[in-house]
Amino acid sequence: MNLPVAPPAFDATSGPRRHDRADTGADIGAGCGLVFLELAVLAADFGLWFLSGFNLDTAKTVTYDSPWGYLTAAAAVAAFALVAALVAARARAVVTVVGQVVMAVLITLVVSAAALGQAPEDGSAGNGGHSCHAVPAGSRCD
């Protein structure tokens, strides 16, 4: 006796809106790789800043470079993390999205705190936090 076979009630693997999701292993690998890459770039960035004022000669007085260029490079890493999170969100790679958003937020907080800490040293606290030493002269730098 042949019984009729009913079609599947719902099939999410075909149709106009296919539900693709990144493989979990690849998602975790990409997330960890991006975090490692960003931490390596940040370590090199701030390591170069530290080495700019490092000297083994005790007779010399060496000053550190202005941190504004290094903070700008760190902010670029935060922007890269945000773009990577947006690309991962499009691929539905949840682990990578969470990791990149966390990295972007933490880097932004560190850069903001460092900029607020450096502003009084540059004498720009009276100018509303605007550093005239790091940007071209404007109307407030007179």
C-alpha positions, 0 to 999 in steps of 0.5 A: 500500500502506498501512502501519500507523502506530505511536503515539508511544512517549512524548509529554510534552506531554499527559497527567496530568503535563505538563512545563511549563517557563518560556520561556528568554527570559522566564526571563532577563528576569524574573531580570534584572529582579528582580535590578535591582529588588532592587539599586535598593532596596538602593542606596536603603536604604543611600543613605538611611542614608549621607545621614542622617549627611551634612552639608556644614556643617563646623562641625556634628558629625552622627552617622549613624542607627542602622543597625538599621532599614536592616538590617531593610529589607535583610533584607526584600529578602532574604526577597523574593528567597527568595519569588521563588526559590520562585515561580520554582521552581514555574514551573521558571524555572531562571535566575531561581531561581539568581539569586534564591537567590544574591541572598538568600544575598549579602544575608543575608551582608552583613546578618549581617556588618553586624549583627556589626560594629554589635553591639560599637558598641552595647555589646551584645557583653556581652549575647550580641550582643543589642542592647537599643537596637534592641528593646524592653527584655527580661530581658537589657536590665536 
